[in-house]
C-alpha cells in the first residue's frame, strides 16, 4: 500500500523493510515470522569517502595525498578513534566505535562492487542488482525468496516510503509505508531536505530560495533534528522496533544520502557521519534483545579519489569502505587486504585499489545468518562464482 500524500523518489530519504507484515496508514496486520535472524542493509548514497571514515593513517603515503583533509591521529585532541594502530575511525562516530571496542563492529576496507563505473545512478543500480549489469530484481529481494515462507498470507516485503528501492524489487511481494502526515509534507521534511543541501554551493541556495518563495521562513525550517520523523536516526529507531517484534520483519533496507563531497569535504562529512552513527545507535536501541540476532551491512556505490581536488573535496573513485555491525559479529578489528597508497598501487593512478568484492561480504553474512549454501548464494548473486563468501564474520 502506498501513502497518497508523499512523492519521494528512490534516491530520497526512504526506508525499505522486507518483512512478514503489512503496515498501513491506519491499520497494522502482522504475520508470524518464520526466522529469528535479522538482516539489515544500509545504502550510503553519493559515494562515501572510505578513507575519511576509516583513515589508514599508518600508510606513509597518506599525508602527501591527503594532508589538507587529515585529522589528528588517535590520542590527540580532536583525533581519530583508534582501530588497532594502522586505521582510525572518524571522531564523529563514537557509537560505532564503542560497538567496535565491544567486538560488535567490523570495518571493511578496500572493497567495491564488481562494476567499474563512476556514475552515481549507474553504480547505485549495479550495487542494488548485485551485478555489473542490469537484472530483473534486487539482491535483497532475491534473498527474501530463499527464506522460510511466512504464515498469514501477507506481503513478504515492506518499504517504508512511497517507492520501493531497487534492492527490494523482484518476485517477493512488497508493500510500503511512511509515518502518517496531514495530507502534505510537514515542515520537518523540508527542513531535512534543506539541511542535506545547505552546504552545497549550487543546490544549497537554490533549495533555500525555492522554499522561501513557497512561504517557509527560517523559523519554520529549523525543526530540531530530534523531532524529525523522517531523519535517518528516527527511521532507524522505527526499523529497530519493527524488527524486534516477535512477529515482525526479518530483512530491512535503509538509506542515507549526502556523501558526494566534491567540495569542502573536511567541513561537510562529519555531520553526515554523525547521522549514520546516531542512526546505528538508534537501530541497536530499537532492536533491544534482538540485537544479538541481527546483522547490519553498510555499503556505498563506490569510493572517492585518494587525492584532494582543487576545492578541498574528492571525486568519484573505486575502492571504498563498508561496515558490518551486530551482536554476534566477529568485530574489534579491520577486515582488509590493504593495497597501499603508493602511486603504482592505485587503480588507474587515482583510486584506492579494491581487494574485496562486496558480494563476497554479503555472501558470507547471508551464509552465516540464514545458512544459505553456495547454490543459494549464486541465486542471490548470479555469475559470481569467483566472489567466494568471506568466512568467519560471525562469532560461533
Long-range contacts (C-beta under 8 A, 24 or more apart in sequence): 1-25, 1-175, 1-176, 1-177, 2-162, 2-176, 3-162, 3-176, 3-177, 3-178, 3-181, 5-181, 5-182, 5-183, 5-184, 5-185, 6-161, 6-162, 6-178, 6-181, 6-185, 7-162, 8-161, 8-162, 8-163, 9-163, 10-163, 10-164, 10-165, 10-166, 11-45, 11-121, 11-124, 11-257, 12-161, 12-257, 13-161, 13-189, 13-192, 13-230, 13-231, 13-232, 13-235, 13-255, 13-256, 13-257, 14-159, 14-160, 14-161, 14-163, 14-165, 14-255, 15-159, 15-160, 15-161, 15-235, 15-238, 15-239, 15-252, 15-253, 15-254, 15-255, 16-157, 16-158, 16-159, 16-160, 16-161, 16-164, 16-165, 16-167, 16-168, 16-174, 16-252, 16-253, 16-254, 16-255, 17-157, 17-158, 17-159, 17-160, 17-239, 17-242, 17-243, 17-249, 17-251, 17-252, 17-253, 18-140, 18-141, 18-144, 18-156, 18-157, 18-158, 18-168, 18-172, 18-174, 18-249, 18-250, 18-251, 18-252, 18-253, 19-155, 19-156, 19-157, 19-158, 19-242, 19-248, 19-249, 19-250, 19-251, 19-252, 20-150, 20-151, 20-152, 20-154, 20-156, 20-247, 20-248, 20-249, 20-250, 21-154, 21-155, 21-158, 21-247, 21-248, 21-249, 22-154, 22-155, 22-158, 22-175, 23-158, 23-160, 23-175, 23-177, 23-242, 24-177, 25-177, 25-180, 29-152, 29-154, 30-152, 30-154, 30-245, 30-247, 30-248, 31-150, 31-151, 31-152, 31-153, 31-154, 31-247, 32-150, 32-151, 32-152, 32-247, 33-150, 33-245, 33-246, 33-247, 33-248, 33-249, 33-250, 34-147, 34-148, 34-149, 34-150, 34-151, 34-250, 35-147, 35-148, 35-250, 35-370, 36-250, 36-293, 37-250, 37-293, 37-294, 37-295, 37-369, 37-370, 38-243, 38-249, 38-250, 38-251, 38-252, 38-287, 38-290, 38-293, 38-294, 38-295, 39-143, 39-250, 39-251, 39-252, 39-294, 39-295, 39-297, 39-365, 39-366, 39-369, 39-370, 40-239, 40-243, 40-251, 40-252, 40-253, 40-254, 40-283, 40-294, 40-295, 40-296, 40-297, 41-140, 41-167, 41-252, 41-253, 41-254, 41-296, 41-297, 41-298, 41-299, 42-253, 42-254, 42-255, 42-256, 42-276, 42-279, 42-296, 42-297, 42-298, 42-299, 43-124, 43-127, 43-128, 43-165, 43-167, 43-253, 43-254, 43-255, 43-256, 43-299, 43-300, 43-301, 44-255, 44-256, 44-257, 44-259, 44-276, 44-298, 44-299, 44-300, 45-120, 45-124, 45-255, 45-256, 45-257, 45-259, 45-300, 45-301, 46-120, 46-257, 46-258, 46-259, 46-260, 46-261, 46-300, 46-301, 47-120, 47-123, 47-259, 47-260, 47-300, 47-301, 47-302, 47-303, 47-304, 47-316, 47-317, 47-320, 48-259, 48-300, 48-303, 48-304, 48-320, 48-321, 49-259, 49-261, 49-265, 49-269, 49-303, 49-304, 49-314, 50-109, 50-111, 50-300, 50-303, 50-304, 50-319, 50-320, 50-321, 50-322, 50-352, 51-303, 51-304, 51-306, 51-321, 51-352, 52-90, 52-261, 52-265, 52-269, 52-304, 52-314, 53-89, 53-90, 53-93, 53-269, 53-273, 53-321, 54-83, 54-87, 54-88, 54-89, 54-90, 54-107, 54-109, 54-321, 54-334, 55-80, 55-87, 55-88, 55-89, 55-90, 56-86, 56-87, 56-109, 56-338, 56-341, 57-86, 57-87, 57-88, 58-85, 58-86, 58-87, 59-86, 59-338, 59-340, 59-341, 61-340, 61-341, 61-342, 62-341, 65-306, 65-307, 65-308, 65-341, 66-306, 66-307, 66-308, 67-308, 68-266, 68-308, 68-312, 69-265, 69-266, 69-308, 69-312, 69-314, 83-107, 83-334, 84-333, 84-334, 86-334, 86-338, 87-334, 87-336, 90-269, 90-270, 90-273, 91-270, 92-269, 92-270, 92-271, 92-273, 92-274, 92-277, 93-273, 93-274, 93-276, 93-277, 94-277, 95-277, 95-278, 95-280, 95-281, 95-284, 96-276, 96-277, 96-280, 96-281, 96-323, 96-325, 99-280, 99-284, 99-325, 99-331, 100-331, 100-332, 101-332, 102-331, 102-332, 103-329, 103-330, 103-331, 103-332, 103-395, 104-325, 104-326, 104-327, 104-329, 104-331, 105-323, 105-324, 105-325, 105-329, 105-331, 105-332, 106-323, 106-324, 106-325, 106-329, 106-330, 106-331, 106-332, 106-333, 106-334, 106-335, 106-393, 107-321, 107-322, 107-323, 107-334, 107-335, 107-336, 108-321, 108-322, 108-323, 108-324, 108-334, 108-335, 108-336, 108-356, 108-361, 109-319, 109-321, 109-334, 109-335, 109-336, 109-338, 110-319, 110-336, 110-337, 110-338, 110-339, 110-352, 110-353, 110-354, 110-355, 110-356, 111-319, 111-320, 111-321, 111-322, 111-354, 111-355, 111-356, 111-357, 111-358, 111-361, 112-302, 112-303, 112-318, 112-319, 112-320, 112-354, 112-356, 112-357, 112-358, 113-301, 113-302, 113-357, 113-358, 113-359, 114-357, 114-358, 114-359, 114-384, 114-387, 116-318, 117-302, 118-302, 118-316, 118-317, 118-318, 119-316, 120-260, 120-301, 120-316, 123-301, 123-302, 124-166, 124-301, 125-166, 126-301, 127-299, 127-300, 127-301, 127-358, 128-165, 128-166, 128-167, 129-166, 130-359, 130-362, 130-380, 130-381, 130-384, 131-381, 131-382, 131-383, 131-384, 135-382, 136-170, 137-169, 137-170, 137-171, 138-165, 138-166, 138-167, 138-168, 138-169, 138-170, 139-167, 139-362, 139-380, 139-381, 140-167, 140-168, 140-251, 140-253, 141-167, 141-168, 141-169, 141-170, 141-171, 141-172, 141-174, 142-170, 142-171, 142-379, 142-380, 143-251, 143-366, 143-370, 143-372, 143-380, 144-168, 144-170, 144-172, 144-251, 145-170, 145-171, 145-172, 145-379, 146-370, 146-372, 146-376, 146-379, 146-380, 147-250, 147-251, 147-370, 157-251, 158-249, 159-253, 160-235, 160-238, 160-239, 165-253, 165-255, 167-253, 168-253, 179-229, 179-230, 179-238, 186-229, 187-216, 187-220, 187-221, 187-223, 188-223, 188-227, 188-228, 188-229, 188-230, 188-231, 189-228, 189-230, 190-216, 190-220, 190-221, 191-220, 191-221, 191-222, 191-223, 191-228, 192-228, 192-230, 192-231, 194-221, 195-225, 196-257, 196-258, 199-264, 199-267, 199-268, 200-263, 201-263, 231-275, 232-256, 232-275, 232-276, 232-278, 232-279, 233-275, 233-278, 233-279, 233-281, 233-282, 234-282, 235-279, 236-278, 236-279, 236-280, 236-282, 236-283, 236-286, 237-282, 237-283, 237-285, 237-286, 238-286, 239-283, 239-286, 240-282, 240-283, 240-284, 240-285, 240-286, 240-287, 240-288, 240-290, 241-286, 241-287, 243-286, 243-287, 243-290, 243-294, 244-286, 244-287, 244-288, 244-289, 244-290, 254-279, 259-300, 261-304, 261-313, 261-314, 262-309, 262-311, 262-313, 262-314, 262-315, 263-309, 263-311, 263-312, 263-313, 264-311, 264-312, 264-313, 265-308, 265-312, 265-313, 265-314, 266-312, 280-325, 284-325, 291-326, 291-327, 292-326, 292-327, 292-328, 293-327, 293-328, 294-326, 294-327, 295-324, 295-325, 295-326, 295-328, 295-329, 295-365, 295-368, 295-369, 295-394, 296-323, 296-324, 296-325, 296-326, 297-322, 297-323, 297-324, 297-361, 297-362, 297-365, 298-322, 298-323, 298-324, 298-325, 299-358, 299-361, 303-351, 303-352, 305-350, 305-351, 306-341, 306-346, 306-350, 306-351, 306-352, 307-350, 317-347, 317-350, 317-351, 317-352, 318-347, 318-348, 318-351, 318-352, 318-353, 318-354, 319-347, 319-351, 319-352, 319-353, 319-354, 319-355, 320-352, 320-354, 322-358, 322-361, 324-361, 324-365, 324-393, 326-394, 328-394, 328-395, 329-393, 329-394, 329-395, 330-392, 330-393, 330-394, 330-395, 335-390, 356-390, 357-384, 357-386, 357-387, 359-384, 359-387, 360-387, 360-388, 360-389, 360-390, 361-390, 361-393, 363-387, 363-388, 363-389, 363-390, 364-389, 364-390, 364-391, 364-392, 364-393, 365-393, 365-394, 368-393, 368-394, 369-394
